[in-house]
Amino acid sequence: MGKINYLKDTKRFWQERADARISLEKKREGATLAAKEKEAKQLKSDSLFLKTGRILSTKH
């Protein structure tokens, strides 16, 4: 019975993710070139930050 609830939650998660992606793509379609460039720079900056960051370990 636990698996059925998990499957429902997983399906709902992926459906919400797909809806969010569609919404984001529509938002990006209507953006100006300057806004697209700004977003691309921010994404590249975030990616670089995540790649160069230290991995923290827990003290368990």
TIRO-311755 format. One record per residue: residue in three letters; x, y negated, z negated of N, C-alpha, C in turn; residue number from 1. Coordinates in nm, 3 decimals. Layout:
BEGIN
> ALA:X:Y:Z:X:Y:Z:X:Y:Z:NUM
...
//
This chain:
BEGIN
> MET:0.083:0.119:0.000:0.000:0.000:0.000:0.087:-0.126:0.000:1
> GLY:0.200:-0.119:-0.066:0.291:-0.233:-0.067:0.342:-0.266:0.071:2
> LYS:0.364:-0.164:0.153:0.415:-0.188:0.288:0.314:-0.264:0.373:3
> ILE:0.188:-0.237:0.355:0.084:-0.306:0.433:0.087:-0.456:0.403:4
> ASN:0.095:-0.493:0.275:0.103:-0.634:0.240:0.229:-0.697:0.297:5
> TYR:0.340:-0.624:0.290:0.465:-0.675:0.343:0.454:-0.698:0.493:6
> LEU:0.394:-0.604:0.564:0.378:-0.620:0.708:0.291:-0.740:0.742:7
> LYS:0.186:-0.761:0.667:0.100:-0.876:0.691:0.177:-1.005:0.669:8
> ASP:0.256:-1.011:0.561:0.335:-1.131:0.533:0.439:-1.154:0.642:9
> THR:0.502:-1.047:0.689:0.602:-1.059:0.794:0.538:-1.109:0.922:10
> LYS:0.425:-1.054:0.957:0.356:-1.100:1.079:0.317:-1.247:1.066:11
> ARG:0.268:-1.285:0.949:0.229:-1.425:0.928:0.352:-1.516:0.936:12
> PHE:0.464:-1.471:0.879:0.587:-1.550:0.885:0.629:-1.575:1.029:13
> TRP:0.632:-1.470:1.111:0.675:-1.485:1.250:0.576:-1.567:1.331:14
> GLN:0.448:-1.558:1.298:0.348:-1.639:1.369:0.368:-1.787:1.334:15
> GLU:0.390:-1.816:1.206:0.412:-1.955:1.166:0.541:-2.009:1.227:16
> ARG:0.643:-1.925:1.235:0.769:-1.967:1.296:0.749:-1.997:1.444:17
> ALA:0.676:-1.913:1.513:0.650:-1.936:1.656:0.571:-2.065:1.675:18
> ASP:0.472:-2.089:1.591:0.393:-2.213:1.601:0.481:-2.335:1.576:19
> ALA:0.571:-2.324:1.479:0.661:-2.436:1.448:0.756:-2.463:1.564:20
> ARG:0.805:-2.357:1.629:0.895:-2.374:1.744:0.822:-2.443:1.859:21
> ILE:0.698:-2.404:1.884:0.620:-2.466:1.992:0.599:-2.614:1.961:22
> SER:0.566:-2.644:1.836:0.545:-2.782:1.795:0.674:-2.864:1.813:23
> LEU:0.787:-2.807:1.773:0.914:-2.876:1.785:0.951:-2.899:1.932:24
> GLU:0.927:-2.801:2.016:0.956:-2.816:2.159:0.871:-2.925:2.222:25
> LYS:0.745:-2.933:2.183:0.658:-3.039:2.235:0.707:-3.176:2.190:26
> LYS:0.752:-3.183:2.064:0.804:-3.309:2.011:0.929:-3.351:2.087:27
> ARG:1.016:-3.255:2.117:1.140:-3.285:2.188:1.114:-3.325:2.332:28
> GLU:1.012:-3.270:2.395:0.981:-3.304:2.534:0.952:-3.452:2.550:29
> GLY:0.883:-3.509:2.454:0.844:-3.649:2.465:0.947:-3.747:2.412:30
> ALA:1.059:-3.698:2.363:1.160:-3.785:2.304:1.239:-3.858:2.413:31
> THR:1.292:-3.974:2.377:1.375:-4.049:2.470:1.514:-3.985:2.476:32
> LEU:1.591:-4.023:2.576:1.725:-3.969:2.592:1.813:-4.006:2.472:33
> ALA:1.799:-4.128:2.421:1.877:-4.171:2.307:1.844:-4.086:2.183:34
> ALA:1.716:-4.055:2.165:1.676:-3.973:2.051:1.730:-3.831:2.065:35
> LYS:1.731:-3.779:2.188:1.784:-3.646:2.212:1.934:-3.641:2.183:36
> GLU:2.006:-3.746:2.225:2.150:-3.753:2.199:2.178:-3.760:2.049:37
> LYS:2.100:-3.840:1.979:2.117:-3.854:1.834:2.093:-3.720:1.765:38
> GLU:1.990:-3.649:1.805:1.958:-3.519:1.746:2.068:-3.417:1.777:39
> ALA:2.121:-3.420:1.899:2.229:-3.328:1.936:2.354:-3.354:1.853:40
> LYS:2.387:-3.481:1.831:2.503:-3.515:1.748:2.482:-3.466:1.605:41
> GLN:2.362:-3.484:1.553:2.333:-3.441:1.416:2.342:-3.289:1.403:42
> LEU:2.289:-3.216:1.501:2.297:-3.071:1.499:2.442:-3.022:1.506:43
> LYS:2.522:-3.088:1.591:2.663:-3.051:1.602:2.737:-3.079:1.471:44
> SER:2.707:-3.192:1.410:2.768:-3.228:1.282:2.731:-3.127:1.173:45
> ASP:2.604:-3.090:1.168:2.558:-2.992:1.070:2.625:-2.857:1.091:46
> SER:2.638:-2.817:1.218:2.701:-2.690:1.250:2.847:-2.689:1.206:47
> LEU:2.919:-2.797:1.235:3.059:-2.807:1.195:3.071:-2.803:1.043:48
> PHE:2.985:-2.873:0.974:2.988:-2.874:0.828:2.967:-2.733:0.771:49
> LEU:2.872:-2.660:0.827:2.845:-2.525:0.778:2.960:-2.430:0.808:50
> LYS:3.024:-2.446:0.923:3.136:-2.359:0.960:3.259:-2.383:0.874:51
> THR:3.280:-2.505:0.829:3.401:-2.540:0.755:3.381:-2.535:0.604:52
> GLY:3.262:-2.506:0.560:3.234:-2.504:0.417:3.292:-2.382:0.347:53
> ARG:3.311:-2.394:0.217:3.358:-2.282:0.137:3.243:-2.192:0.099:54
> ILE:3.271:-2.063:0.090:3.171:-1.968:0.044:3.180:-1.962:-0.108:55
> LEU:3.070:-1.986:-0.173:3.066:-1.982:-0.319:3.021:-1.845:-0.365:56
> SER:3.087:-1.796:-0.465:3.047:-1.665:-0.518:2.977:-1.685:-0.651:57
> THR:2.889:-1.593:-0.683:2.818:-1.600:-0.810:2.901:-1.533:-0.918:58
> LYS:2.875:-1.567:-1.041:2.950:-1.512:-1.154:2.866:-1.407:-1.226:59
> HIS:2.823:-1.306:-1.157:2.741:-1.200:-1.217:2.827:-1.085:-1.256:60
//
